[in-house]
Amino acid sequence: MLGIKYYRLIENRTQEDMAAVLGIGAPLYISLEKDKDTPHKASLYIDLSRIFGVSIDDLIREYPDEILASKHNAKPKQHKPVNCIGVYM
């Protein structure tokens, strides 16, 4: 499976959800996930890399289906707030 699908499943998101986040229709997102030629493919890859916090190389890389079995049951990433306490002397 392509990295686009891999990272979507890791984040526990649906194809329809991702299409809405990108502001495109679900059929277009599904075509993108299947690596078919789609309009604005490059800009959508850039948007997805920002959403998932990974490189475009990670999005287009092939991942074995088995890798998901161990990670799919994992909890989605939770973003912890950064503690910004400064010490002044």
Rosetta constraint file for C-alpha pairs under 8 A:
AtomPair CA 1 CA 5 HARMONIC 6.59 0.50
AtomPair CA 1 CA 6 HARMONIC 6.72 0.50
AtomPair CA 1 CA 62 HARMONIC 5.41 0.50
AtomPair CA 1 CA 63 HARMONIC 5.26 0.50
AtomPair CA 1 CA 64 HARMONIC 6.28 0.50
AtomPair CA 1 CA 65 HARMONIC 6.28 0.50
AtomPair CA 2 CA 6 HARMONIC 6.36 0.50
AtomPair CA 2 CA 33 HARMONIC 6.98 0.50
AtomPair CA 2 CA 34 HARMONIC 7.62 0.50
AtomPair CA 2 CA 35 HARMONIC 7.85 0.50
AtomPair CA 2 CA 59 HARMONIC 6.60 0.50
AtomPair CA 2 CA 60 HARMONIC 5.71 0.50
AtomPair CA 2 CA 61 HARMONIC 5.75 0.50
AtomPair CA 2 CA 62 HARMONIC 4.63 0.50
AtomPair CA 2 CA 63 HARMONIC 6.05 0.50
AtomPair CA 3 CA 7 HARMONIC 5.94 0.50
AtomPair CA 3 CA 58 HARMONIC 5.82 0.50
AtomPair CA 3 CA 59 HARMONIC 4.08 0.50
AtomPair CA 3 CA 60 HARMONIC 5.44 0.50
AtomPair CA 3 CA 61 HARMONIC 5.46 0.50
AtomPair CA 3 CA 62 HARMONIC 6.09 0.50
AtomPair CA 3 CA 63 HARMONIC 6.38 0.50
AtomPair CA 4 CA 8 HARMONIC 6.21 0.50
AtomPair CA 4 CA 33 HARMONIC 5.93 0.50
AtomPair CA 4 CA 48 HARMONIC 7.82 0.50
AtomPair CA 4 CA 59 HARMONIC 4.88 0.50
AtomPair CA 4 CA 60 HARMONIC 6.83 0.50
AtomPair CA 5 CA 9 HARMONIC 6.14 0.50
AtomPair CA 5 CA 33 HARMONIC 6.02 0.50
AtomPair CA 6 CA 10 HARMONIC 6.24 0.50
AtomPair CA 6 CA 63 HARMONIC 7.22 0.50
AtomPair CA 6 CA 68 HARMONIC 7.30 0.50
AtomPair CA 7 CA 11 HARMONIC 6.20 0.50
AtomPair CA 7 CA 52 HARMONIC 6.86 0.50
AtomPair CA 7 CA 59 HARMONIC 7.80 0.50
AtomPair CA 8 CA 12 HARMONIC 6.31 0.50
AtomPair CA 8 CA 13 HARMONIC 5.50 0.50
AtomPair CA 8 CA 14 HARMONIC 7.19 0.50
AtomPair CA 8 CA 15 HARMONIC 7.82 0.50
AtomPair CA 8 CA 18 HARMONIC 7.77 0.50
AtomPair CA 9 CA 13 HARMONIC 6.01 0.50
AtomPair CA 9 CA 14 HARMONIC 7.62 0.50
AtomPair CA 9 CA 72 HARMONIC 6.98 0.50
AtomPair CA 10 CA 68 HARMONIC 7.80 0.50
AtomPair CA 10 CA 71 HARMONIC 6.90 0.50
AtomPair CA 10 CA 72 HARMONIC 5.88 0.50
AtomPair CA 10 CA 74 HARMONIC 7.93 0.50
AtomPair CA 10 CA 76 HARMONIC 6.57 0.50
AtomPair CA 11 CA 76 HARMONIC 5.38 0.50
AtomPair CA 11 CA 77 HARMONIC 7.14 0.50
AtomPair CA 12 CA 76 HARMONIC 6.90 0.50
AtomPair CA 13 CA 17 HARMONIC 6.17 0.50
AtomPair CA 13 CA 18 HARMONIC 6.81 0.50
AtomPair CA 14 CA 18 HARMONIC 6.36 0.50
AtomPair CA 15 CA 19 HARMONIC 6.14 0.50
AtomPair CA 15 CA 26 HARMONIC 6.45 0.50
AtomPair CA 15 CA 29 HARMONIC 6.79 0.50
AtomPair CA 15 CA 30 HARMONIC 6.76 0.50
AtomPair CA 16 CA 20 HARMONIC 6.21 0.50
AtomPair CA 16 CA 25 HARMONIC 7.75 0.50
AtomPair CA 16 CA 26 HARMONIC 5.21 0.50
AtomPair CA 16 CA 29 HARMONIC 7.92 0.50
AtomPair CA 17 CA 21 HARMONIC 6.26 0.50
AtomPair CA 18 CA 22 HARMONIC 6.20 0.50
AtomPair CA 18 CA 29 HARMONIC 7.44 0.50
AtomPair CA 19 CA 23 HARMONIC 5.95 0.50
AtomPair CA 19 CA 24 HARMONIC 5.08 0.50
AtomPair CA 19 CA 25 HARMONIC 5.64 0.50
AtomPair CA 19 CA 26 HARMONIC 5.20 0.50
AtomPair CA 19 CA 28 HARMONIC 7.76 0.50
AtomPair CA 19 CA 29 HARMONIC 5.56 0.50
AtomPair CA 20 CA 24 HARMONIC 6.11 0.50
AtomPair CA 20 CA 25 HARMONIC 7.14 0.50
AtomPair CA 20 CA 26 HARMONIC 7.71 0.50
AtomPair CA 22 CA 44 HARMONIC 7.47 0.50
AtomPair CA 22 CA 47 HARMONIC 7.40 0.50
AtomPair CA 24 CA 28 HARMONIC 6.67 0.50
AtomPair CA 24 CA 29 HARMONIC 6.97 0.50
AtomPair CA 25 CA 29 HARMONIC 6.51 0.50
AtomPair CA 26 CA 30 HARMONIC 6.11 0.50
AtomPair CA 27 CA 31 HARMONIC 6.22 0.50
AtomPair CA 28 CA 32 HARMONIC 6.27 0.50
AtomPair CA 28 CA 38 HARMONIC 7.00 0.50
AtomPair CA 29 CA 33 HARMONIC 6.23 0.50
AtomPair CA 30 CA 34 HARMONIC 6.26 0.50
AtomPair CA 31 CA 35 HARMONIC 6.28 0.50
AtomPair CA 31 CA 36 HARMONIC 5.31 0.50
AtomPair CA 31 CA 37 HARMONIC 7.47 0.50
AtomPair CA 31 CA 38 HARMONIC 6.87 0.50
AtomPair CA 32 CA 36 HARMONIC 5.77 0.50
AtomPair CA 32 CA 37 HARMONIC 7.24 0.50
AtomPair CA 32 CA 38 HARMONIC 6.39 0.50
AtomPair CA 32 CA 41 HARMONIC 7.28 0.50
AtomPair CA 37 CA 41 HARMONIC 7.22 0.50
AtomPair CA 40 CA 44 HARMONIC 6.25 0.50
AtomPair CA 41 CA 45 HARMONIC 6.22 0.50
AtomPair CA 42 CA 46 HARMONIC 6.41 0.50
AtomPair CA 43 CA 47 HARMONIC 6.27 0.50
AtomPair CA 44 CA 48 HARMONIC 6.08 0.50
AtomPair CA 45 CA 49 HARMONIC 6.04 0.50
AtomPair CA 45 CA 56 HARMONIC 6.36 0.50
AtomPair CA 45 CA 59 HARMONIC 7.50 0.50
AtomPair CA 46 CA 50 HARMONIC 6.41 0.50
AtomPair CA 46 CA 56 HARMONIC 6.81 0.50
AtomPair CA 47 CA 51 HARMONIC 6.24 0.50
AtomPair CA 48 CA 52 HARMONIC 6.04 0.50
AtomPair CA 49 CA 53 HARMONIC 5.56 0.50
AtomPair CA 49 CA 54 HARMONIC 5.06 0.50
AtomPair CA 49 CA 55 HARMONIC 5.52 0.50
AtomPair CA 49 CA 56 HARMONIC 5.69 0.50
AtomPair CA 49 CA 59 HARMONIC 7.08 0.50
AtomPair CA 50 CA 54 HARMONIC 6.81 0.50
AtomPair CA 54 CA 58 HARMONIC 6.26 0.50
AtomPair CA 54 CA 59 HARMONIC 7.39 0.50
AtomPair CA 55 CA 59 HARMONIC 6.68 0.50
AtomPair CA 56 CA 60 HARMONIC 6.44 0.50
AtomPair CA 57 CA 61 HARMONIC 6.04 0.50
AtomPair CA 63 CA 67 HARMONIC 7.08 0.50
AtomPair CA 64 CA 68 HARMONIC 7.77 0.50
AtomPair CA 65 CA 69 HARMONIC 7.50 0.50
AtomPair CA 66 CA 70 HARMONIC 7.63 0.50
AtomPair CA 67 CA 71 HARMONIC 6.82 0.50
AtomPair CA 68 CA 72 HARMONIC 5.25 0.50
AtomPair CA 69 CA 73 HARMONIC 7.25 0.50
AtomPair CA 70 CA 74 HARMONIC 7.47 0.50
